[in-house]
Amino acid sequence: MTKLLSSRTKKYMSIAKRISLNSLIRFRVGAVLVKRNNVLSVAYNIRKTHPKFGSGNYQTLHAEGHALCKALRTNKNINNATIYIYRNNGNLAKPCPCCQKLLDTFNIKAIYSDGTTDDF
């Protein structure tokens, strides 16, 4: 379902756009997790280190999962939050199947990705 962007949505998408520039990975993606007009966390996709050995690039942590982890680590209530996702090259930034399942698990009520929204 496609909707026109409100000024609030544009505000959070611009934050996601700015945060995506911090990523050093080929596909620069930024995410902003918001609830009741409060930003819970901002994140971008990063390379994680190996969980056991702690060195080298192990795998990519997507921006959506990174934003959820940051909010949960600080004990923020993310139930019914909204996430805004921006992919730096202008392509649509729909969550991958794993990230979509993660967002569903934590009951994220809406996903805005470069001007589109999926309401649950």
C-alpha positions as CSV (number, residue, x, y, z in Angstrom):
1,M,0.0,0.0,0.0
2,T,1.5,3.3,-1.0
3,K,0.8,6.5,0.8
4,L,1.9,10.1,0.5
5,L,4.6,11.1,3.0
6,S,3.6,13.2,5.9
7,S,6.0,15.8,7.3
8,R,6.6,13.5,10.3
9,T,7.5,10.6,8.0
10,K,9.8,12.9,6.0
11,K,11.5,13.9,9.2
12,Y,12.3,10.3,10.3
13,M,13.2,9.3,6.7
14,S,15.8,12.1,6.6
15,I,17.2,10.9,9.9
16,A,17.4,7.4,8.4
17,K,19.1,8.8,5.3
18,R,21.7,10.6,7.4
19,I,22.4,7.6,9.6
20,S,22.8,5.4,6.5
21,L,25.9,7.4,5.6
22,N,27.7,5.9,8.6
23,S,27.7,2.4,7.1
24,L,30.9,1.3,5.4
25,I,29.1,-1.6,3.6
26,R,28.3,-1.6,-0.1
27,F,24.5,-1.2,0.5
28,R,24.2,1.6,2.9
29,V,21.0,1.3,4.9
30,G,19.8,3.3,7.8
31,A,16.8,2.6,10.2
32,V,15.0,4.7,12.8
33,L,12.7,3.1,15.4
34,V,10.0,5.4,16.6
35,K,7.2,5.2,19.1
36,R,4.8,8.0,20.0
37,N,7.0,10.6,18.2
38,N,10.0,9.5,20.3
39,V,13.1,8.1,18.6
40,L,13.9,4.8,20.4
41,S,17.0,4.0,18.3
42,V,18.8,4.8,15.1
43,A,21.1,2.3,13.4
44,Y,22.8,1.3,10.1
45,N,24.0,-2.0,8.7
46,I,27.4,-3.0,10.0
47,R,29.8,-6.0,9.9
48,K,29.7,-8.0,13.1
49,T,32.8,-9.6,14.5
50,H,32.9,-13.4,15.2
51,P,30.9,-14.0,18.4
52,K,33.4,-16.5,19.8
53,F,36.7,-15.2,18.5
54,G,35.9,-11.5,18.3
55,S,38.0,-10.7,15.3
56,G,37.5,-10.3,11.6
57,N,34.3,-9.6,9.7
58,Y,31.8,-12.4,10.5
59,Q,28.5,-11.3,8.8
60,T,26.4,-8.3,8.2
61,L,23.9,-7.0,10.8
62,H,21.1,-5.4,8.9
63,A,20.0,-1.9,10.0
64,E,16.5,-3.1,11.1
65,G,17.9,-5.8,13.4
66,H,20.6,-3.4,14.6
67,A,17.9,-0.8,15.6
68,L,15.9,-3.4,17.4
69,C,18.9,-4.7,19.3
70,K,19.9,-1.2,20.4
71,A,16.4,-0.4,21.7
72,L,16.1,-3.7,23.5
73,R,19.5,-3.3,25.1
74,T,18.3,-0.1,26.7
75,N,15.1,-1.7,27.9
76,K,12.8,0.4,25.7
77,N,9.3,-0.9,25.0
78,I,9.2,-1.4,21.2
79,N,5.7,-3.0,21.1
80,N,3.7,-1.2,18.4
81,A,6.6,1.0,17.3
82,T,7.2,2.2,13.7
83,I,10.4,1.7,11.8
84,Y,11.7,3.9,9.0
85,I,14.2,2.4,6.6
86,Y,16.3,4.2,4.0
87,R,18.7,2.6,1.4
88,N,21.3,5.1,0.3
89,N,21.4,4.3,-3.4
90,G,17.7,5.2,-3.7
91,N,16.4,1.7,-4.2
92,L,13.5,0.4,-2.2
93,A,14.7,-0.8,1.2
94,K,12.1,-3.5,2.0
95,P,13.2,-5.8,4.9
96,C,14.7,-9.1,4.0
97,P,12.7,-12.2,5.0
98,C,14.7,-12.6,8.2
99,C,14.4,-9.0,9.2
100,Q,10.6,-9.0,8.4
101,K,10.2,-12.0,10.7
102,L,12.1,-10.2,13.4
103,L,9.9,-7.1,13.0
104,D,6.8,-9.3,13.2
105,T,8.1,-11.0,16.3
106,F,8.5,-7.7,18.1
107,N,5.1,-6.4,16.9
108,I,6.3,-3.4,14.9
109,K,3.1,-1.8,13.7
110,A,4.3,-0.1,10.5
111,I,7.3,-0.2,8.2
112,Y,8.1,2.8,6.1
113,S,10.7,2.2,3.4
114,D,11.6,5.0,1.0
115,G,8.0,6.3,0.7
116,T,6.0,3.1,1.0
117,T,4.3,1.7,4.1
118,D,3.1,-1.7,5.1
119,D,0.6,-1.5,8.0
120,F,-0.1,-4.5,10.0
